Amino acid sequence: MSAAALPALAPPRRAWVTDLPLLLVAAVWGASYLAAKGITTTHTVIAVLVLRFAIVLPALAVAGWRGLRALSGAQWRGAGLLGLVLSGIFLLETYGVVHTSATNAGLIISLTMVFTPLAEAAVTRVRPPAAFLAAAGLSVTGVVLLTQGAGFTSPSAGDLLMLLAAVARTVHVLAMARIKAVQDADSLSLTTVQLGSAVAVFAVLAAAPGTGVAPWTVAADFGRAEWAGLLFLSVFCTLFAFFVQMWSVRRTSPSRVSLLLGTEPLWAAAVGIAIGGERLGAPGAVGAVLVLTGTAWGRRRADGTS
């Protein structure tokens, strides 16, 4: 990709112009776990998901109307299938963060960065480098310690749900790479259809009996703080983040985008501890360091760097 050569030729100031918005996206994604935890309970997960994505979906549809009309039937079906997987990811993540700390959620979900190359290696039957396997082992060991912040006990239900969410994210990445119909699709249109499919799933679940409070009831009960949290998740963590990624990927290399967005777990831990008042404990602190080290090392090895 020719854009990969541009940062080397550009002055440092221009590189920062691209890097800062990506770091901001990583920061808001890191903060999203605490924000979701602050406005969601076990009985309002589905309602909050309906509200979160229904707010931004019309804006995405208007912005990408021409691209949506240009999608073929196969592209609509492929994007719709990816949307079903995406709905599973958000359900697991949101239920997970309700039952664990925002710090744990952000660090455990970062395992996607090592799960994805491992899954790809299994599909292609190409053994990953030994250094990558070591990095993956380091990350998994870190997660085990991370979930034992208050002493050696069974991981919480939220920790296990976040682990499943990391697996689901891996499935989503692999599906995007293997569904040929979507590979040439416009990214804005693809995202809009995926989110539309996810919202449809959430709406069906919200209408089913015994799945929690209705979205309109939750919206009516929200105060200023809850609406601020919901708008943060909708506008910054979804709409802003998507457009920054689209903007930046045309101005820098995919590896640099991945490296900067890979700081998300750092921000999740920082926000959870500094703002949420969360504490890791000695085993958890060691585990957090191992997770961050392992995922960073594994990402570099997967990219073929040292």
KEBA-54427 format. One record per atom (N, C-alpha, C): x negated, y negated, z. Coordinates in steps of 0.2 Angstrom, whole numbers, padded with zeros to 4 digits, always signed. Layout:
N
XYZ;...
//
This chain:
306
-0004+0006+0000;+0000+0000+0000;-0004-0006+0000;-0003-0011-0005;-0008-0016-0005;-0008-0021+0001;-0002-0021+0004;-0002-0026+0010;-0007-0024+0015;-0009-0017+0015;-0014-0015+0021;-0020-0019+0020;-0022-0022+0014;-0028-0025+0013;-0028-0033+0015;-0022-0035+0016;-0021-0042+0017;-0024-0045+0023;-0022-0041+0029;-0025-0044+0035;-0032-0045+0036;-0036-0041+0032;-0043-0042+0032;-0046-0048+0029;-0042-0050+0024;-0043-0056+0020;-0040-0062+0023;-0035-0062+0027;-0032-0067+0030;-0036-0070+0036;-0036-0076+0037;-0039-0079+0043;-0036-0077+0050;-0039-0076+0055;-0037-0074+0061;-0030-0077+0063;-0029-0083+0062;-0023-0086+0064;-0017-0083+0061;-0018-0082+0054;-0012-0079+0050;-0011-0072+0053;-0016-0068+0055;-0015-0061+0058;-0011-0062+0064;-0012-0067+0068;-0008-0068+0075;-0001-0070+0073;+0000-0073+0068;+0007-0075+0066;+0011-0068+0064;+0008-0063+0062;+0011-0057+0061;+0012-0053+0067;+0006-0053+0071;+0006-0049+0077;+0011-0051+0082;+0011-0057+0084;+0015-0060+0089;+0022-0058+0089;+0026-0058+0083;+0033-0056+0083;+0033-0048+0084;+0029-0044+0082;+0029-0037+0083;+0028-0036+0091;+0023-0039+0094;+0022-0038+0101;+0028-0040+0105;+0032-0046+0102;+0038-0048+0106;+0043-0042+0105;+0044-0039+0099;+0048-0033+0098;+0047-0028+0103;+0040-0026+0104;+0038-0021+0108;+0040-0023+0116;+0040-0029+0117;+0041-0032+0124;+0049-0031+0125;+0053-0033+0120;+0060-0033+0121;+0063-0026+0122;+0059-0021+0118;+0061-0014+0118;+0059-0011+0125;+0053-0013+0127;+0052-0011+0134;+0056-0014+0139;+0059-0020+0139;+0064-0023+0143;+0071-0020+0143;+0072-0017+0137;+0079-0014+0135;+0081-0009+0140;+0076-0005+0143;+0078+0001+0148;+0081-0002+0154;+0077-0008+0157;+0080-0011+0163;+0087-0014+0161;+0087-0018+0155;+0093-0021+0154;+0099-0016+0153;+0098-0010+0150;+0103-0005+0149;+0105-0003+0156;+0100-0002+0160;+0101+0001+0167;+0106-0004+0171;+0105-0010+0170;+0108-0015+0174;+0115-0016+0172;+0117-0014+0166;+0124-0015+0164;+0128-0009+0163;+0125-0003+0164;+0128+0003+0162;+0129+0008+0169;+0134+0011+0169;+0135+0017+0174;+0137+0023+0170;+0137+0028+0174;+0139+0035+0171;+0145+0035+0167;+0150+0031+0170;+0157+0030+0167;+0158+0025+0161;+0152+0021+0160;+0153+0016+0155;+0148+0016+0149;+0144+0022+0149;+0139+0023+0144;+0142+0022+0137;+0147+0026+0135;+0150+0026+0129;+0153+0019+0127;+0156+0016+0132;+0159+0009+0130;+0154+0004+0129;+0148+0004+0133;+0143-0001+0132;+0140+0001+0125;+0139+0007+0123;+0136+0008+0116;+0141+0006+0111;+0147+0007+0111;+0152+0004+0106;+0151-0004+0106;+0151-0007+0112;+0150-0014+0112;+0144-0017+0109;+0138-0013+0111;+0131-0015+0109;+0131-0016+0101;+0133-0010+0098;+0132-0010+0091;+0137-0013+0087;+0143-0013+0089;+0149-0016+0086;+0148-0024+0085;+0144-0027+0090;+0142-0034+0090;+0138-0036+0084;+0133-0031+0082;+0128-0033+0077;+0130-0030+0070;+0134-0025+0070;+0135-0022+0064;+0138-0026+0058;+0143-0031+0060;+0146-0035+0055;+0140-0040+0052;+0135-0042+0056;+0130-0046+0053;+0126-0042+0048;+0124-0036+0050;+0120-0032+0046;+0124-0031+0039;+0130-0029+0040;+0134-0028+0034;+0134-0034+0029;+0135-0040+0032;+0136-0046+0028;+0129-0047+0024;+0123-0046+0028;+0117-0047+0026;+0115-0042+0020;+0117-0036+0021;+0115-0031+0016;+0121-0029+0012;+0126-0033+0010;+0131-0031+0006;+0130-0029-0001;+0125-0032-0004;+0123-0030-0011;+0120-0023-0011;+0115-0022-0006;+0112-0016-0005;+0117-0010-0004;+0122-0012+0001;+0126-0006+0002;+0130-0004-0004;+0132-0009-0008;+0136-0007-0014;+0132-0003-0019;+0125-0004-0019;+0121-0001-0023;+0119+0006-0021;+0121+0008-0015;+0119+0015-0013;+0123+0020-0017;+0119+0026-0018;+0123+0031-0022;+0126+0035-0016;+0131+0040-0019;+0134+0044-0014;+0129+0049-0010;+0124+0051-0013;+0119+0055-0009;+0116+0051-0004;+0114+0045-0005;+0111+0040+0000;+0116+0039+0005;+0122+0038+0004;+0127+0037+0009;+0128+0043+0014;+0128+0049+0011;+0128+0055+0015;+0122+0056+0019;+0116+0055+0016;+0110+0055+0019;+0109+0051+0025;+0111+0044+0024;+0111+0039+0029;+0116+0041+0035;+0122+0043+0033;+0127+0045+0038;+0124+0051+0042;+0121+0056+0039;+0118+0061+0043;+0113+0059+0048;+0109+0054+0046;+0104+0051+0050;+0107+0047+0056;+0113+0044+0054;+0117+0041+0059;+0119+0045+0065;+0121+0051+0063;+0124+0056+0068;+0118+0058+0073;+0112+0059+0070;+0106+0060+0074;+0105+0054+0079;+0105+0048+0076;+0104+0042+0079;+0109+0041+0085;+0115+0043+0084;+0120+0043+0090;+0118+0047+0095;+0115+0053+0094;+0113+0057+0099;+0107+0054+0103;+0103+0051+0099;+0097+0048+0103;+0099+0043+0108;+0104+0038+0106;+0106+0033+0110;+0110+0036+0116;+0114+0041+0115;+0118+0044+0120;+0113+0047+0126;+0108+0050+0123;+0103+0053+0128;+0099+0048+0131;+0097+0043+0128;+0093+0038+0131;+0097+0034+0136;+0103+0032+0134;+0107+0028+0139;+0110+0032+0145;+0112+0038+0144;+0113+0042+0150;+0107+0043+0154;+0101+0044+0151;+0095+0046+0154;+0093+0040+0158;+0093+0034+0156;+0091+0028+0160;+0096+0026+0166;+0102+0029+0165;+0106+0028+0171;+0104+0032+0177;+0101+0038+0175;+0099+0043+0180;+0092+0043+0182;+0088+0038+0179;+0081+0038+0181;+0079+0031+0181;+0072+0029+0183;+0070+0022+0183;+0068+0020+0176;+0069+0013+0175;+0067+0010+0168;+0060+0012+0166;+0055+0012+0171;+0048+0014+0170;+0048+0021+0168;+0051+0025+0171;+0050+0032+0169;+0053+0033+0162;+0059+0030+0160;+0062+0030+0154;+0057+0028+0148;+0054+0022+0149;+0050+0020+0144;+0044+0024+0143;+0041+0027+0148;+0035+0031+0147;+0037+0037+0144;+0042+0041+0147;+0044+0047+0144;+0045+0047+0137;+0049+0042+0135;+0051+0042+0128;+0045+0041+0123;+0040+0038+0126;+0034+0037+0122;+0031+0044+0119;+0033+0049+0122;+0030+0056+0120;+0032+0057+0113;+0037+0053+0110;+0039+0054+0103;+0032+0053+0099;+0028+0049+0101;+0022+0048+0097;+0017+0054+0096;+0018+0059+0101;+0014+0065+0100;+0018+0071+0098;+0025+0070+0100;+0029+0076+0097;+0030+0076+0090;+0030+0070+0087;+0031+0070+0080;+0026+0073+0076;+0020+0071+0077;+0014+0075+0073;+0014+0082+0074;+0016+0084+0081;+0016+0091+0082;+0021+0095+0078;+0027+0092+0078;+0033+0095+0074;+0031+0095+0067;+0028+0090+0064;+0026+0089+0057;+0021+0095+0056;+0017+0096+0060;+0012+0101+0059;+0015+0108+0059;+0020+0109+0063;+0024+0115+0064;+0027+0117+0057;+0030+0111+0054;+0034+0112+0048;+0030+0113+0042;+0024+0110+0042;+0019+0111+0036;+0014+0116+0037;+0014+0119+0043;+0010+0124+0045;+0002+0122+0044;+0001+0116+0046;-0006+0114+0046;-0008+0112+0054;-0013+0116+0056;-0015+0115+0063;-0017+0108+0064;-0015+0104+0069;-0017+0098+0071;-0024+0098+0074;-0028+0093+0073;-0035+0093+0076;-0035+0094+0084;-0040+0097+0086;-0041+0099+0093;-0040+0093+0098;-0043+0087+0095;-0043+0081+0099;-0035+0079+0100;-0031+0080+0095;-0024+0078+0096;-0021+0083+0100;-0022+0089+0100;-0019+0094+0105;-0021+0092+0112;-0027+0090+0113;-0029+0088+0120;-0026+0082+0122;-0025+0077+0117;-0021+0071+0119;-0014+0073+0121;-0011+0077+0117;-0004+0079+0119;-0003+0083+0125;-0008+0087+0127;-0008+0090+0134;-0009+0085+0139;-0013+0080+0138;-0014+0074+0143;-0008+0071+0144;-0004+0069+0139;+0003+0066+0139;+0008+0070+0143;+0008+0076+0142;+0013+0080+0145;+0011+0081+0152;+0005+0082+0154;+0003+0082+0161;+0005+0075+0164;+0004+0070+0161;+0006+0063+0164;+0013+0063+0165;+0017+0066+0161;+0025+0065+0162;+0026+0069+0168;+0023+0075+0169;+0024+0079+0175;+0023+0076+0181;+0017+0072+0181;+0015+0068+0187;+0020+0062+0188;+0022+0059+0182;+0026+0053+0182;+0033+0054+0186;+0035+0060+0185;+0042+0062+0188;+0041+0064+0195;+0035+0064+0198;+0034+0066+0205;+0032+0060+0209;+0034+0054+0207;+0032+0048+0211;+0033+0048+0218;+0038+0051+0220;+0040+0052+0228;+0038+0058+0231;+0034+0062+0227;+0032+0069+0230;+0034+0074+0225;+0031+0080+0225;+0032+0085+0220;+0039+0088+0221;+0044+0086+0217;+0051+0089+0217;+0053+0090+0210;+0059+0093+0209;+0061+0094+0202;+0062+0087+0198;+0061+0087+0192;+0062+0081+0188;+0069+0079+0189;+0071+0073+0189;+0078+0071+0189;+0082+0072+0182;+0088+0072+0182;+0092+0073+0176;+0091+0068+0171;+0089+0062+0174;+0088+0056+0169;+0081+0058+0165;+0076+0060+0169;+0070+0062+0166;+0070+0067+0161;+0074+0072+0162;+0075+0077+0157;+0079+0075+0151;+0084+0070+0152;+0088+0067+0146;+0083+0063+0142;+0079+0059+0145;+0074+0055+0141;+0069+0060+0137;+0067+0066+0140;+0063+0070+0137;+0067+0073+0131;+0073+0075+0131;+0077+0077+0126;+0078+0071+0120;+0078+0065+0123;+0079+0059+0118;+0072+0059+0114;+0067+0060+0117;+0060+0060+0113;+0060+0065+0108;+0063+0071+0110;+0064+0076+0105;+0068+0074+0099;+0074+0071+0101;+0079+0069+0096;+0076+0064+0091;+0072+0059+0094;+0068+0054+0090;+0064+0057+0085;+0060+0063+0087;+0056+0066+0083;+0060+0069+0077;+0066+0072+0079;+0070+0075+0073;+0072+0070+0068;+0074+0064+0071;+0076+0058+0067;+0070+0056+0062;+0064+0056+0064;+0059+0054+0060;+0057+0059+0055;+0057+0065+0057;+0056+0071+0052;+0062+0071+0047;+0068+0070+0049;+0074+0070+0044;+0073+0064+0039;+0071+0058+0041;+0070+0053+0037;+0065+0054+0032;+0060+0058+0034;+0054+0060+0029;+0056+0065+0024;+0061+0069+0026;+0063+0075+0022;+0069+0075+0018;+0074+0070+0020;+0080+0069+0016;+0078+0064+0010;+0077+0067+0004;+0075+0064-0002;+0079+0058-0004;+0085+0059-0003;+0090+0054-0005;+0089+0047-0002;+0087+0047+0004;+0086+0041+0008;+0079+0037+0007;+0074+0041+0004;+0068+0038+0004;+0067+0032+0000;+0071+0031-0005;+0071+0026-0010;+0076+0020-0008;+0080+0022-0003;+0085+0017-0001;+0083+0011+0002;+0086+0005+0001;+0085-0001+0004;+0085+0000+0012;+0080-0003+0015;+0080-0001+0023;+0085-0005+0026;+0087-0011+0024;+0093-0014+0028;+0099-0010+0027;+0101-0008+0021;+0107-0004+0020;+0107+0003+0023;+0101+0006+0023;+0100+0012+0027;+0102+0011+0034;+0099+0006+0037;+0100+0005+0044;+0107+0003+0046;+0110-0001+0041;+0117-0002+0042;+0122+0004+0042;+0121+0008+0038;+0125+0014+0037;+0124+0019+0043;+0117+0019+0045;+0116+0023+0051;+0119+0021+0057;+0119+0014+0058;+0122+0011+0064;+0130+0012+0064;+0132+0011+0058;+0140+0012+0057;+0142+0019+0059;+0138+0024+0056;+0140+0031+0058;+0139+0032+0066;+0134+0029+0069;+0133+0030+0076;+0139+0027+0080;+0141+0021+0078;+0147+0017+0081;+0153+0021+0080;+0154+0024+0074;+0160+0029+0073;+0160+0034+0078;+0154+0037+0079;+0154+0043+0084;+0156+0040+0091;+0153+0034+0093;+0154+0032+0099;+0162+0030+0100;+0165+0027+0095;+0172+0025+0095;+0176+0032+0096;+0175+0037+0092;+0178+0043+0093;+0178+0046+0100;+0172+0046+0103;+0171+0048+0110;+0174+0044+0115;+0174+0037+0114;+0178+0033+0118;+0185+0034+0118;+0188+0036+0113;+0195+0037+0112;+0197+0044+0115;+0192+0048+0116;+0194+0055+0119;+0195+0054+0127;+0199+0058+0129;+0201+0058+0137;+0195+0060+0141;+0194+0057+0146;+0189+0059+0151;+0182+0057+0149;+0181+0053+0145;+0174+0051+0143;+0172+0044+0146;+0176+0041+0150;+0174+0035+0153;+0179+0030+0152;+0177+0024+0154;+0181+0018+0153;+0181+0015+0146;+0187+0013+0144;+0188+0010+0137;+0183+0004+0136;+0181+0003+0130;+0176-0003+0129;+0179-0009+0130;+0186-0010+0129;+0189-0017+0130;+0190-0018+0137;+0191-0013+0141;+0191-0013+0149;+0184-0016+0151;+0179-0012+0149;+0172-0014+0151;+0171-0021+0149;+0172-0023+0143;+0171-0030+0141;+0175-0035+0145;+0181-0034+0147;+0185-0038+0151;+0182-0039+0158;+0179-0034+0161;+0176-0034+0168;+0169-0037+0168;+0166-0038+0162;+0159-0040+0162;+0159-0047+0165;+0154-0049+0169;+0153-0056+0171;+0147-0059+0166;+0145-0065+0168;+0140-0068+0164;+0133-0064+0164;+0131-0061+0169;+0125-0057+0169;+0126-0051+0165;+0131-0048+0165;+0132-0042+0161;+0133-0043+0153;+0136-0049+0152;+0136-0051+0145;+0130-0053+0142;+0126-0056+0146;+0119-0058+0145;+0115-0052+0143;+0115-0047+0147;+0112-0041+0146;+0114-0037+0140;+0121-0037+0138;+0123-0034+0132;+0121-0038+0126;+0121-0044+0126;+0119-0048+0120;+0111-0048+0119;+0107-0047+0125;+0100-0046+0124;+0099-0039+0120;+0103-0034+0122;+0102-0027+0119;+0104-0028+0112;+0110-0031+0110;+0112-0032+0104;+0108-0036+0099;+0107-0042+0101;+0104-0047+0097;+0096-0046+0096;+0093-0046+0102;+0086-0045+0102;+0083-0038+0101;+0086-0033+0105;+0083-0026+0104;+0085-0023+0098;+0091-0025+0094;+0093-0022+0088;+0092-0027+0082;+0096-0032+0082;+0096-0036+0076;+0089-0040+0075;+0086-0043+0080;+0080-0046+0079;+0074-0041+0078;+0074-0036+0082;+0069-0031+0081;+0069-0028+0074;+0075-0027+0071;+0075-0024+0064;+0072-0029+0059;+0074-0035+0060;+0072-0040+0055;+0065-0041+0055;+0062-0041+0061;+0055-0042+0062;+0051-0036+0059;+0053-0030+0060;+0050-0025+0057;+0050-0025+0049;+0056-0027+0046;+0056-0028+0039;+0051-0033+0037;+0051-0039+0040;+0047-0044+0039;+0039-0043+0039;+0037-0039+0045;+0030-0038+0046;+0027-0032+0042;+0032-0027+0040;+0029-0022+0036;+0027-0024+0029;+0029-0030+0027;+0027-0032+0020;+0021-0037+0021;+0019-0038+0027;+0013-0042+0028;+0007-0039+0032;+0008-0033+0034;+0002-0030+0037;+0003-0022+0036;-0002-0018+0038;-0002-0011+0037;+0003-0008+0042;+0006-0002+0039;+0010+0002+0044;+0006+0004+0050;+0000+0006+0050;-0004+0008+0056;-0004+0002+0061;-0005-0004+0059;-0005-0010+0063;+0002-0011+0066;+0007-0010+0062;+0014-0010+0065;+0015-0005+0070;+0013+0001+0069;+0013+0007+0074;+0009+0005+0080;+0003+0002+0079;-0001+0001+0085;+0002-0004+0090;+0005-0009+0087;+0008-0015+0091;+0014-0013+0094;+0019-0009+0090;+0025-0007+0093;+0024-0001+0098;+0018+0002+0098;+0016+0007+0102;+0015+0005+0109;+0015-0002+0110;+0014-0005+0117;+0020-0005+0121;+0026-0002+0118;+0032-0003+0121;+0032+0000+0128;+0029+0006+0129;+0029+0009+0136;+0026+0005+0141;+0020+0001+0139;+0017-0003+0143;+0022-0009+0146;+0026-0012+0141;+0030-0017+0143;+0036-0014+0147;+0038-0008+0146;+0043-0005+0150;+0041-0004+0157;+0035-0002+0158;+0032-0001+0165;+0031-0008+0168;+0029-0013+0165;+0028-0019+0167;+0034-0022+0170;+0039-0022+0165;+0046-0025+0167;+0049-0021+0173;+0049-0015+0173;+0052-0011+0178;+0049-0012+0185;+0042-0013+0185;+0039-0014+0191;+0040-0021+0193;+0038-0026+0189;+0038-0033+0191;+0045-0036+0192;+0050-0034+0188;+0057-0037+0188;+0062-0032+0192;+0061-0026+0190;+0066-0021+0193;+0064-0019+0200;+0058-0021+0202;+0056-0019+0209;+0055-0011+0210;+0053-0008+0204;+0052+0000+0204;+0045+0001+0207;+0045+0007+0210;+0038+0009+0212;+0037+0016+0210;+0030+0017+0208;+0029+0024+0205;+0026+0029+0210;+0023+0027+0215;+0020+0031+0220;+0013+0033+0217;+0009+0036+0221;+0002+0038+0218;+0002+0043+0213;+0006+0049+0213;+0006+0053+0208;+0009+0050+0201;+0014+0046+0202;+0018+0043+0197;+0013+0038+0193;+0009+0034+0197;+0004+0029+0194;-0001+0033+0190;-0004+0039+0193;-0009+0043+0189;-0005+0045+0182;+0001+0048+0183;+0005+0050+0177;+0006+0045+0172;+0007+0039+0174;+0008+0033+0169;+0002+0032+0165;-0004+0032+0169;-0010+0031+0165;-0011+0037+0160;-0010+0043+0162;-0011+0048+0158;-0007+0048+0152;+0000+0046+0153;+0004+0046+0147;+0002+0040+0142;+0000+0035+0145;-0002+0029+0140;-0008+0031+0137;-0013+0034+0140;-0019+0036+0137;-0018+0041+0132;-0014+0046+0134;-0013+0052+0129;-0010+0050+0123;-0004+0046+0124;-0001+0044+0118;-0005+0039+0113;-0009+0035+0116;-0013+0030+0112;-0018+0034+0109;-0021+0039+0112;-0027+0043+0109;-0023+0048+0104;-0018+0051+0105;-0014+0055+0100;-0012+0051+0094;-0010+0045+0095;-0008+0041+0089;-0014+0039+0085;-0019+0038+0088;-0026+0036+0084;-0028+0043+0080;-0028+0048+0083;-0030+0054+0080;-0025+0056+0075;-0018+0055+0076;-0014+0057+0070;-0014+0052+0064;-0017+0046+0066;-0018+0041+0060;-0025+0043+0057;-0029+0047+0060;-0035+0049+0057;-0041+0044+0059;-0040+0040+0064;-0045+0036+0067;-0048+0039+0072;-0053+0036+0075;-0057+0039+0080;-0054+0039+0087;
//
